[in-house]
Amino acid sequence: MRGLAMSPNSARQKSTIVRSSHMRIAVLRAAFTTLDRLSPALASRWALRIWCTLPSNSGRRQDNRPYPGRLSTVRLRDGREVAVETWLPVASDDNVPDRPVHAPAPPVHAPTPSVSTSGRPVYLVHGWGGWRGQLGAFVEPLLQAGYRVVAFDVPSHGDSSPSAIGRGRATALDFTDALAAVVAEHGEPGGIVAHSLGAATTVRTVRDGLGTPRMVFVAPSPDPIATLWKLQQALGYGPRTHERLLGRLERLAGRPLDDFNAFLVDSEDAVPPAMIAHDRQDKESPYQDGVRLARTWPDAELVTTSDLGHQRILLDESVLKLAVDYLTTTPAPPDPE
């Protein structure tokens, strides 16, 4: 297997990167240990900056779009611009000129378009550090089902403007603000597909009044604040810094942090049915979080996969088929009281 062999140079380079990373963490821990004792306020400010900084790994920059859609922007209240990409249903003559001859053939599993779904927008919501192209594999089957597809980049992601706290950094509030603004511009959803952190922030937007008949969560991260303990563990600061960090995050959000916890949804919440697709080997969003969310959600279907992880699940043909079929199914009316 010559193509899979690692050269001595690449092995040494990887070893150097690992050692360098360990050294940086050790230096950070030493600095935070000192700051936590002398100035927890300063330590919490630094921790906030680290927490809000977006990851840069290439997996989050994958482009899975079948072909480019129509680009536009939506302006937020503070003037920031959100990049939006739209694809029209395949039956629309307006869509034909933008479609290149090399575009892939429609998937054979796509449902037949129906009057009830024709032209209604399905919104694709990426996760932390991602961009709209990650969910591009959903475009073709949704178009074949008669939907309009609308994808966008959250501030500081993809082609959108920097967030209110600066380039390369963002908060959950950027996700909720962007989704609400894009929907206000492009119309009431026929459905929403959300990945990772995008699931938790979509739930928050729906609980704030955004209507949609059905949702699909892929590899959801239902409670982003719960992972703060990992940051505390990595940086080594104590309770005083941690409490101040929580306070800073809450002031940034302008609301209690528990508002972003999708696990707190219960039967009294007016939330639509949801399909939850999660992989057992997901290393970023634990599979058990998806299981727990499915048990918590008033009306949910859990789809379990294996060996796809956090990113490849977005390309899986069976997941794509189940998601589109789920969105095209009319929810049953509520039981009479």
Secondary structure, DSSP 8 states (H G I E B T S, - for coil): -GGG---HHHHHHHHHHHHHHHHHHHHHHHHHHHHHHH-HHHHHHHHHHHHHB----GGGG----SS--EEEEEE-TTS-EEEEEEE--TT-GGGGGGS-TT-----TT-----TTTTT-EEEEE--TT--GGGGGGGHHHHHHTT-EEEEE--TTSTTS--BTTBTTB--HHHHHHHHHHHHHHH-S-SEEEEETHHHHHHHHHHHTT---S-EEEES--S-GGGGHHHHHHHH---HHHHHHHHHHHHHHHTS-GGGG-GGG--TTS----EEEEEETT-SSS-HHHHHHHHHHSSSEEEEEESS-TTTGGGG-HHHHHHHHHHHHS--------
